[in-house]
Amino acid sequence: MTLKAKICGVSTPEAVRAALDGKAGWLGFVFFPKSPRNLSVEAAVRLAEPARQRAKVVALVVDPSDAQVDEIARAFRPDLIQLHGRESPSRTREIAVRAGCGIIKALPVAEASDLAAAAAYEGLVEHLMFDAKPPKDAALPGGAGRAFDWSLMAGQRFQRPWFLAGGLDPWNVAEAASVSGAPLVDVSSGVERGPGLKDPALITAFLDAVRRA
């Protein structure tokens, strides 16, 4: 199986270009004010234009309001919405219907029992994402460069293709995919030179490593 990658939190034309040149399958644009990767809808529309038809355009939100979902769906027109908060299965279904697009649901993982949460979402989403569970006092639900025990995913089977996220970078992504069996990987802080500052060279290196994995 060919490993595929999502570059999340892109916020400059240079990052978008590096992701597209490296054949990323998904580009994530963040709509969450607490994140250093946060964008206005207007800025994201401009940045995403070159990606249309070349990669899936993803809008990342955290416990979004109906108004935010409506604005993103109308103005940004994402292929997928990534839910990275505490959205329940029923709320996930509401957002999918309201936005008229597929959903990636991120689930926090610290131990094997956390994987059971996936069952309630599998029939509602396009993709699952397993990310490291943040500390209780964390301001952000992800994007902190933390990894969880990849071996927890080994041998797991899900109804939907799933992403491994959390703490990945150009130097460990091949091992992470091998240990976990992940078909898809997601990176954000692992290709940054500072909080929210994507490094095109690191994006290229990450996608090169994915191709070789």
N, C-alpha and C positions, 0 to 999 in steps of 0.2 A: 504494500500500500504506500502511495506517495504521501509524504507528510506535507500539510498545507498550513499557511500561517496568516494570522491577522496582526496588523500593526495598529495599535490603539493609541488614541490621544494625539493624533497628528494635528499640528497647528500652524505649519508653515508650508509654502509651496515647495520648498526644498525637500521637506520630509515626505510630502505626497509624491513628489517625483521619484525619490529613492525607493519608496514602497512599490510604486507601479513598475519602475525599471527592474526591480527584483522579483516581480511577479507575485506580490502578496495577493492573497485571495480576497481579503477583506481589509477595509480601512475604517478605523473607528474615530468618530468625532464626539467629543465630550461636551455635554450640556449639564454641568453641575457646578454651581458657583464656588464651592469649597475646593475644587480641584485646580491645580496650577495649569491644567490643560483645558480649562473651560473656554468655550467659544460662544459668541453670539450666533444666533441662527443665520444672520446675514453674512458673517465671516465664513461660517461653515459652508454655506451655499457656494460661495466663490471658490473655496479651497477644494470642494468635492467635485467641481465641474469636470476636471480632467480625468477623474476616476470613473465617471459614468461609463458603463459598458465594458470597462476594463477590470473592475473589481467590484465586490459588493460594498455598498456604502452603508455604514452602521452608525446609528445615533445612540450614544450611551447616556442613560438617564438613571436617576436614583429616586425611587418612590415618587414618580412624576404626578403632577396634578392633571386633571382632564385638560385644562387650558394649555399646559405645556405640551402634552401629547398632540393636541389639535394643531398647535402652531408648528411643531416639528413635522408632523405628517403633511400639512398643507404647504409649508414654505421650503422645507428641506428635502422632502420626498425620499426618505431612506428606504433601502431595500430591506433592512432589518432594524429593529429597536432592541438594544441590549439593556436589560433590566438588572441593575447592580445593587438594588436595595433589598428591602424586606417584603417585596411584593408577594402577596399570597397567590395561590393558584387561581382563585376567582378573579383577583385583580389583574393577573397576567392575561387571563382570557378577555377581560374587558378592554385592556389596552390593545391587544391584538386586533379585536373587532373594531375598536375606535380608530386605530391608525391604519387599518387595512394592509398590514404588512406582517412579515414573519418576526418571531421573537427569539432572541438569545437570552436565556435566563442564567445568570451567574449564581452559583451556590458556594457558600464558604465552607471550607474543609479544614479540620484540625485532626480528626480521628475517623476511624472506619465508620462509626455509626452515623456520621454526618452525611454519608452518601445515600442514606435511605430517603432523604428529602427529595431526591431526583424523581422518584416514582410518581409523585403528585403532579409533576410538570411535563412529563414526557409526551403526553398526548396533546399538549397545548403549544409546544414550541418547535421551532426549526432546529435549534441547537441548544445543548446544555453547555455550561462552562463551569469548571471546578477551579476555584481560586483559593488562595490561602486565607484562612479566617483571620481578620484583623484583631489586634488587641482591643479589649473592651473600651479603652479610652481613646481609640483612634478617631480622627476627624474624617477619614476617608474610608470607604468600604473596600478599596483595592488600590492598585497602582503604587504600592509602597515597597516593591522589590522583595517581598517576603515569599518564601517557598514553603510548601508543606511536603510531607513524606510521599514522594511520587509512587512508592511501591503500594500505597493504599489503592491505587487505581488498577494495578496489574490484575488481569483476568476479569475485570468488570465488563459487563455487557449492558448496553442501553439501547433503547428504541431509536434514539436520535444520535447523529454524529456529535461528538463533544470536543470541547477545547480544554486543554490544560493551560492554566494561567498561574501567575504568581512566581516572581523571582527568576524568570527565565532571562537568558542573555545569550550572546553569540557563542560563549564558551561552554555552556551547559545544556543547550537545547537538545542536542543530539542524545546525550545521556538521559535527559528527562523523558524524551519520547520513547527511548528504548526501554527504560525501567517501567514507565507507566502504561505503555501501549497506546498512547494518545494518537488519534488520527489527525488532530488539529491542535495548533499551539497559538497562544496569544501573548504578545509582549507589549509593554509600555515603558516603564522606568528602566528596563534593561537595555534600552537603546537610546538613553538620554545622557547628556553630559552635565545635566543639572535638572532640578525639578521642573518638569514640563518642557524642557529644551531638547527636542529630538535631534540626534546627531545623524545626518545622512549616511556617514561612513559606518556607523554602528548598525543602522538599518540594513545597509548592504551586506555587512558581515553576518548579521543574523539570518537574513534570507539565503545567503550562500550556505550557511551551516544547515539550514532547513533542507535545502536541495540535496546536500550530501548525506543527510541522515538516513 
